Amino acid sequence: MHAGNDDSAAPSSSASSSSSRTPPRSAGSSQRDWAEMRPLASGGITLLNAHFTEHRFERHSHETYSIGVTRSGVQTFACRGARHASLAGDVILFNPDEPHDGSRGTDVGFGYSILYVDAALVHALVADRAAFGAGGASHAARYFKAPVVRDPQGALLLQQAVAAVAERQESLHGEELTSRALVTLLGRHGETRTRWAGNCLDAGRQRMALVREYLDAHFADDVTVQALATQAGLSRAHLTRAFTATYGMAPHAYLNMVRIRQAQAALRRGNAVADVAAACGFADQSHMTRRFKGQVGMAPARWLANMRDC
């Protein structure tokens, strides 16, 4: 994330029309906002198909690589210190832990498909490919340079991968096509290290790392700014500015993100939603549901049903 840039900058993209087909959805889905997730049975890859008109994503990031294509409308998001717009046919490329939000760019909303791919799988793929190429693994592209690009062939490869991952009993095909799309997109739009992360390597980053570690460990607590400032040895006002400049989101947004990740893990272990909400630091079940929908795009129970349906 580029420190000091304005996330209210005008969108940057080019106009286009969509040629992709909207994926099917269940009969119970809303006519305006809907989302469906599907994890690949073999693990490491999860597909999200969605259309949103009213929903706005809170600022968050993913531990995974996120590669997707906008199918219809315009989606806008703040990322790397600027506001971007992804039009129908554009490719979305987020590196792991890259903060962003998301909302509609026009009144008709936007539809998109996105694949969340475990970082370990991507790094193994890059290393394996580099072993058979020139220059070695240290020179292989493993991060995306821009969060949205215009690449019709890359979009087509992504659509093919999305279709394969969506098919039951086709995990092998889904993995193969996702790998092909990743290799192509990294080759065209990748770099060996992230420039946005390089800007975070200032003298105060070690102190901010202590703050992040504190939030990771105390996600169930009612954390205060003063507690974080004490960890960093900074004033309360400076703490929030420094953390946001380093990690691209305010401390409260990061804490909510950690709580949601912990809640997802607990739900998949079979814990009741109300118990998970209490254990993960939310005021109550409705509080967790609001924050969950703000980051994931669907309520906890629906998300869990989607993740089990593989």
C-alpha positions in Angstrom: 0.0 0.0 0.0 1.4 3.4 -0.9 1.5 5.5 2.2 0.2 9.0 2.0 -1.9 8.5 -1.2 -5.6 9.5 -1.4 -8.0 6.6 -1.6 -10.6 9.0 -3.0 -8.8 9.4 -6.3 -10.9 9.0 -9.5 -11.3 5.5 -11.0 -8.9 4.3 -13.6 -10.0 1.8 -16.2 -11.2 1.6 -19.8 -14.7 1.0 -21.1 -15.7 -2.4 -22.4 -18.6 -4.8 -22.8 -18.9 -8.3 -21.3 -19.0 -11.5 -23.3 -19.0 -13.8 -20.2 -22.1 -15.8 -19.1 -23.5 -15.1 -15.7 -23.2 -18.3 -13.6 -26.4 -20.0 -12.4 -27.7 -19.3 -8.9 -30.1 -20.9 -6.5 -33.8 -20.2 -6.6 -33.6 -18.7 -3.1 -31.1 -16.0 -4.2 -32.1 -12.3 -4.2 -32.9 -10.7 -7.6 -30.4 -7.9 -6.7 -27.7 -9.2 -4.4 -26.5 -12.8 -4.3 -23.3 -14.7 -3.7 -22.3 -18.3 -3.9 -19.0 -19.9 -2.8 -17.6 -23.3 -3.8 -14.4 -24.7 -2.4 -12.5 -27.2 -4.6 -12.7 -30.7 -3.0 -8.9 -31.0 -3.2 -8.4 -27.8 -1.2 -6.5 -24.6 -1.9 -8.9 -23.0 -4.3 -12.3 -21.5 -3.6 -14.6 -19.9 -6.1 -17.0 -17.0 -5.5 -19.7 -16.0 -8.0 -21.7 -12.9 -7.0 -23.7 -10.0 -8.1 -24.1 -7.0 -5.8 -26.1 -3.8 -6.1 -26.7 -2.6 -2.5 -23.8 -4.5 -0.7 -20.6 -2.6 0.1 -17.5 -4.5 1.2 -15.7 -3.2 4.2 -11.9 -2.7 3.9 -10.3 -6.1 4.3 -7.7 -8.4 2.7 -7.3 -12.1 1.9 -4.6 -14.5 3.0 -4.8 -15.9 -0.5 -4.2 -14.7 -4.0 -7.4 -13.4 -5.5 -7.9 -13.6 -9.3 -11.2 -12.8 -10.9 -13.1 -11.2 -13.8 -15.9 -8.7 -13.7 -18.8 -10.2 -15.7 -21.2 -7.2 -15.7 -21.5 -3.6 -14.6 -18.7 -1.7 -12.8 -17.2 -2.5 -9.5 -15.0 0.1 -7.8 -12.5 -0.4 -4.9 -9.8 1.5 -3.1 -6.4 -0.3 -3.3 -2.8 0.8 -3.2 -3.6 4.4 -2.5 -6.0 4.9 -5.4 -9.6 4.3 -6.4 -9.9 1.8 -9.3 -12.8 0.7 -11.5 -13.2 -2.8 -13.0 -15.5 -2.9 -16.0 -17.1 -5.9 -17.6 -14.3 -8.1 -19.0 -11.6 -6.6 -16.8 -9.3 -8.9 -14.7 -9.0 -8.3 -10.9 -5.6 -9.3 -9.3 -5.0 -9.0 -5.6 -1.9 -10.3 -3.9 -2.2 -11.9 -0.4 -2.8 -9.4 2.4 -3.5 -6.6 0.0 -6.2 -4.3 1.6 -9.2 -3.2 -0.5 -12.9 -2.5 -0.2 -15.6 -2.9 -2.9 -18.8 -1.4 -4.1 -20.9 -0.7 -7.2 -19.8 1.9 -9.8 -23.2 2.4 -11.3 -26.8 1.9 -10.1 -27.1 -1.4 -11.9 -24.5 -3.0 -9.6 -21.8 -5.5 -10.7 -21.4 -9.2 -11.2 -18.1 -11.0 -11.0 -16.3 -14.4 -10.5 -13.2 -14.7 -8.4 -10.9 -17.5 -7.4 -9.1 -17.5 -4.0 -5.9 -19.5 -4.3 -3.7 -20.4 -1.4 -0.4 -18.6 -1.5 1.5 -21.8 -0.9 0.0 -23.3 -4.1 1.0 -20.2 -6.1 4.5 -20.1 -4.8 5.0 -23.8 -5.4 3.7 -23.3 -9.0 6.1 -20.4 -9.5 9.1 -22.3 -8.1 8.3 -25.4 -10.2 7.9 -23.3 -13.4 11.2 -21.4 -12.7 13.1 -24.6 -12.2 12.4 -25.4 -15.9 12.9 -21.9 -17.2 15.7 -19.4 -17.3 16.9 -17.2 -14.5 15.8 -19.3 -11.5 13.1 -18.9 -8.9 14.5 -15.6 -7.6 13.7 -13.9 -10.9 10.2 -15.4 -11.4 7.2 -13.1 -11.1 5.2 -14.0 -8.0 3.2 -10.8 -7.3 0.8 -8.8 -9.4 1.8 -5.2 -10.4 -1.7 -3.8 -10.7 -5.1 -4.7 -9.1 -7.1 -4.4 -12.3 -5.9 -5.0 -15.9 -7.5 -5.2 -19.4 -6.5 -8.6 -20.8 -9.1 -10.4 -22.9 -7.1 -13.6 -23.2 -6.4 -13.6 -19.5 -10.1 -13.0 -18.8 -11.0 -16.0 -21.1 -8.6 -18.3 -19.2 -10.1 -17.2 -15.9 -13.6 -17.8 -17.2 -12.6 -21.3 -18.2 -11.0 -22.0 -14.8 -14.1 -20.7 -13.0 -16.4 -23.0 -15.1 -14.2 -26.0 -14.3 -14.0 -25.2 -10.5 -17.8 -24.9 -10.5 -18.3 -28.4 -11.9 -18.7 -31.3 -9.5 -16.2 -34.2 -9.8 -13.9 -32.0 -11.8 -11.3 -31.0 -9.2 -8.3 -32.1 -11.4 -9.6 -30.0 -14.3 -10.3 -27.0 -12.1 -6.7 -27.1 -10.6 -5.1 -27.4 -14.1 -7.1 -24.5 -15.6 -6.5 -22.3 -12.5 -2.8 -23.0 -12.7 -2.7 -22.1 -16.4 -4.5 -18.9 -15.7 -2.2 -18.0 -12.9 1.0 -18.7 -14.9 -0.3 -16.6 -17.8 -1.4 -13.7 -15.6 1.8 -13.6 -13.5 3.8 -13.8 -16.7 2.0 -10.8 -18.2 1.3 -8.7 -15.2 3.7 -9.9 -12.5 6.8 -8.8 -10.7 9.4 -10.4 -8.5 8.5 -8.3 -5.4 5.7 -6.0 -4.6 6.4 -2.3 -4.9 3.4 -1.5 -2.7 4.9 -3.6 0.1 8.3 -2.0 -0.4 6.9 1.3 0.6 6.0 -0.1 4.0 9.7 -0.9 4.9 10.3 2.3 7.0 11.9 2.7 10.4 8.6 2.3 12.2 7.4 -0.9 10.6 8.9 -3.2 13.4 6.7 -1.3 15.9 3.7 -1.7 13.7 4.4 -5.4 13.5 4.2 -5.6 17.3 0.8 -3.9 17.1 -0.4 -6.3 14.5 0.8 -9.3 16.6 -1.0 -7.9 19.6 -4.3 -7.6 17.5 -3.7 -11.2 16.2 -3.4 -12.5 19.8 -6.1 -10.4 21.5 -8.9 -10.5 18.8 -11.4 -11.7 21.5 -10.7 -8.7 23.7 -12.2 -5.2 23.7 -9.0 -3.6 22.4 -8.4 0.1 22.9 -6.2 2.5 21.0 -4.3 3.2 24.2 -3.3 -0.5 24.5 -2.0 -0.4 20.9 -0.2 2.9 21.4 1.5 1.4 24.5 2.7 -1.6 22.4 4.2 0.7 19.8 5.5 3.4 22.1 3.6 6.1 20.2 0.8 8.6 20.9 -2.7 7.5 20.3 -3.1 9.8 17.3 0.2 8.8 15.8 -0.6 5.1 16.3 -3.6 5.0 14.1 -2.0 7.0 11.3 1.2 4.9 11.4 -0.7 1.6 11.3 -2.9 2.7 8.4 0.1 3.9 6.4 1.9 0.6 7.0 -0.9 -1.9 6.4 -3.4 0.0 4.3 -6.2 -0.2 6.8 -7.0 1.2 10.2 -6.5 -0.9 13.4 -10.2 -1.5 13.9 -10.6 -2.7 10.3 -7.6 -5.1 10.8 -9.1 -6.4 14.1 -12.5 -7.0 12.4 -10.7 -8.9 9.6 -8.8 -11.1 12.2 -12.1 -11.8 14.0 -13.8 -12.9 10.8 -11.0 -15.2 9.9 -11.1 -16.7 13.4 -14.9 -17.1 13.2 -14.6 -18.9 9.8 -12.2 -21.4 11.3 -14.4 -21.9 14.3 -17.5 -22.4 12.2 -15.8 -25.0 10.1 -14.9 -26.9 13.2 -18.6 -27.2 14.0 -19.1 -24.5 16.7 -22.5 -22.8 17.0 -22.8 -19.3 15.5 -23.7 -17.7 18.8 -20.7 -19.4 20.6 -18.4 -18.3 17.8 -19.5 -14.7 18.0 -18.8 -14.6 21.8 -15.4 -16.4 21.4 -14.2 -14.1 18.6 -14.9 -10.8 20.3 -18.2 -9.7 18.8 -20.8 -8.1 21.0 -23.4 -10.7 19.9 -24.5 -12.8 16.9 -26.0 -10.0 15.0 -22.8 -7.9 15.4 -20.8 -10.8 13.9 -23.3 -11.3 11.1 -23.0 -7.6 10.1 -19.2 -7.7 10.1 -19.1 -11.1 8.3 -21.4 -9.9 5.5 -19.3 -6.7 5.2 -16.2 -8.7 4.4 -17.4 -12.0 2.9 -20.6 -10.9 1.1 -22.9 -13.4 2.8 -24.1 -14.3 6.3 -22.1 -16.9 8.4 -24.7 -19.7 8.1 -25.0 -19.3 4.3 -21.2 -19.1 3.9 -20.8 -22.3 5.9 -23.4 -24.1 3.8 -21.5 -23.0 0.7 -18.2 -24.2 2.0 -19.6 -27.6 3.0 -21.3 -28.1 -0.4 -18.2 -29.4 -2.3 
